[in-house]
């Protein structure tokens, strides 16, 4: 009987030891596997945070020490109210408001965007090194700083109405029924929403980045080519895919190739210097139509760069000094409509253009500055910049994008 009791006690002790060993094993597994996994995830998150840090290069010195800004979601939320000081002044940063899929920037505008007047030879000192900016436009500068794909969609001489039509904010339509037969062209009339005839310089819409065939448009998602002859428009199918004829009905929308193909994450708009508007409200409506068509709320509006007495609305001013670096009437209207998205580019060029381009002011520049004018050293003629001016302009757009959290 006693032997049986001892045997039972021994078994109980053995079982207890076994349970203790198993418990210790579970505890060890938890500490070294589960907690280790958590530590590994924490380490992975830390490495991901480091990998997601973005280096911002300031335009006034691209080779200066680069500041690191954590772009992970938690840090973005914590930085929603950060107010950095930049060349454009202090503004609230709205980080994380734009989700980029393609990392593309579309710059729509006139000859200023196209880069008319750029310098065949231009160099500046960058961190002790000579930087060649020959032939640069402001979209070139923007691409240099952001590393993103940038479309130069500037066309010299275009009005704001024509730019907005090219971009698709203002719509075009087939004016009457037309049958297009394979291999043949037929006369066509294209009108806007008010029934007014539309005639663009190049209907493909690409402007400065024009490596496409001329006058390509989409109608009902099919590609056609327009031809201008004797102030009339003719249309034919493009490519060898058509079999038989195509009926184009009155009211079908006509879309430039660029408007159809370019889907950018960020919109940069510059227009109005060549007219195309009768009131500030009309111009603002054109901007708004372009923004709505683009489908993005990530946009930048560039103000006119002409001196007030040389601008499209120059009749309002007797001298440039009466405005100086304050907003003129046109600029004030755009600022009221678009808020932090607006750049007073004229004022920026007066206050920071020479410094940003690494230029020392000449006597003429000092006279211009004293009289509230953009310095001559940045210009090719009274309205267009040279490559130094376009470099400074692109740097200003870059800074605005930093403020808005676009890059």
Secondary structure, DSSP 8 states (H G I E B T S, - for coil): -HHHHHHHHHHHHHHHHHHHHHHHHHHHHIIIIIHHHHHHHHHHHHHHHHHT-EEE--TT-TTS--EEE--SHHHHHHTTT---EETTEE----TT----SS-EEEEEESHHHHTTT--SS-EEEETTEEEE-TT--HHHHHHHHH-SEEEEEE-TT--HHHHHHHHTSS-EEE-S-EEEETT--EEE-EEETTS-B---S-TT--GGG--S-TTEEEETTEEEEEEEETTEEEEEE-SS---SEEEE-TT-EEEEHHHHH---SEEEEE--TT---SSHHHHHHHHHHHHHHHT-S-EEEE---S-GGGSTTGGG-S-STTTTTS--HHHHHHHHHHGGGEE-HHHHHHHHHHHHTT----HHHHHHHHTT---GGGBSSSS-B-HHHHHHHHHHHHHHHHHHT--
